[in-house]
Amino acid sequence: MADLEVGDPAPQFDLPRDGGGSLSLAASAGKPVVLYFYPQDDTTSCTQEAISFSRLKPEFEKAGAVVIGLSPDSAKKHDKFKSKYDLTIDLAADEERKVIEAYRLWVEKSMYGRKYMGVERATFLIGRDGRIANIWRKVRVKGHAEAVLEAVRAL
């Protein structure tokens, strides 16, 4: 399968979320959606990224955007993660990796010479029309949330 590109329709989803209930792309129709994918709750980079997006959540809301973090962790694990770090963003649980795979982010990775499958850290900005407006792949956490906010403001 080819990677998703700017202009493509964003793959739809409806997933369990932290705090119960579900999160869907359809529920945010007409608003920009920042959908960021991360490998695992409560790891150094993932925690820094979640804290950055939480800190800027009021600015994203002022720009009319919704921020959703998505990982293969369970909703219960998301609850603990949010509580531990006072996170304010919504977290979706994709334990079966269906959405991660729809966005082409279940990839071969390498650490210390060992190859394994995992989630590529990436962010998709989905426009009001449901199409992908911007993509950040292989994200470096420092300054990332700020760069995404600028892109939201430019929509």
N, C-alpha and C positions, 0 to 999 in steps of 0.2 A: 504494500500500500504506500502511496505517495504521501509525503508530509502535507499537512494542512497549510494553506497559504492565506495571506491577506486577501480579503474579498470573498473567501469561501463561507458558506453558511456554517455557523458554529454547531457542532454536534449537540443535540439536546440531551438533557439528563434529568433525573429525578432520584435523589439519593437520600439516605438517612443523614440526619444532621445532629450536631451537638445539641444537648438539651431536649431531644425528642423531636418528632415530626420529620419533615423532609425539606430539602432544598431542590428547586428546579430552575432551569434556565427560563422556562415559560413564565414562571411567577415574576420574573424581572423584565418581562417584555416591555419595550419602550424606554428602557433605561440602559445606560452603558453598564457592562458587567466586567469587573476585573476578576478573572478566574485564574488563580495561581495554584500550580501543582507543586507539591513538595514530597520528599521521600518518606519522612517519618516524624511523628510528634516527639517533642522533648529531646531533640538532638541539637547541637550547637547552632549550626546554620539555619535549621528550620525554625528554631526558637527565635533567633535574631530577626528572621524574615517576618514571622508572625507578629512580633513586637513592633516592628517598623510599620507594618500595615495597620495594626491596631492604633498606634500613635497618630497615624494620618487619617484614620477613619472619618473624623469630622470634616476634614478637607475633601475627601472623596464624596461624602454625602452632600456637601455644599455644591460640588460639581455635578450632583445628580446621579452618582455612580454607586453601585453595589459591589462589595468586595467579598469574594468567596475563596477560602483556602480548601484545597482538596488533596487528600492522601489516601493510601490504602488502609489506614488505621481505622479502628471501629469508632462508632459514635461515643461509646463509653470512654475510650481512650482520649478522644477529643475533649470530653467533659473534664477529665483530669488535667489535661494540657492547658485548657482555657483557665481553669481555676488556679492552677499553680502559678501562671504568669499574668493573671488578670487580663486576658485577651478579650477584645471586644468584637472581633470579626467573626463571621459565620464560617463554620468548618463542616465540610461534607465528607462522608465516609464512603469510600469506593473499595470495599473489601474484596469484591470480585474483579476489580480492575477494568470493568467494562468501559467506563468513561476515560480512564487513563489510556486504554488501548485505542478508543475512538479518536482521541487527540494525538495518537501515535507517540506516546511518551513512555511506554514500557520498553526499555532499551537495554542493550548490553553495556555494562559499565566495567570499570577496572579500578582496583585499589590495591596498591602494593603488589602489582603483578598478577593478582587474582581476578579473574573475570566472573561476573555474576549479572543477573537481570535485576533491574531496579527502575525506579521512577526518575526520569530526567526532570530536573528543576526547571520549570518554564512558566511563563505567564502569557495569557491570552487576553487581549482587550477586545470585548465583543461590543459592537456598536448598537445603537438603538434599533437598528434594522435587523439584528440577529446575525449579522455577518462579522467575521473577524476583521477588526480594524488595525490590530498590531500584534506582533508576536515577539516575545523575548525567549530565546532558548539558552540552555546551559547558563542560567542566571548566576551572577555573582551577587551576593546579598547586599553588600555595602552600596548604599545609594539607589538601590533598585526601586523601592517603593516610591521614592521621590520622582524617579524618572517615569514611572507608570502614572503617577498623579499628573505630571506635566502633559503626558499624552492624553489623558482623560480630559484635561482642561482644553486641549487643542481640538477636541472633536467638534 
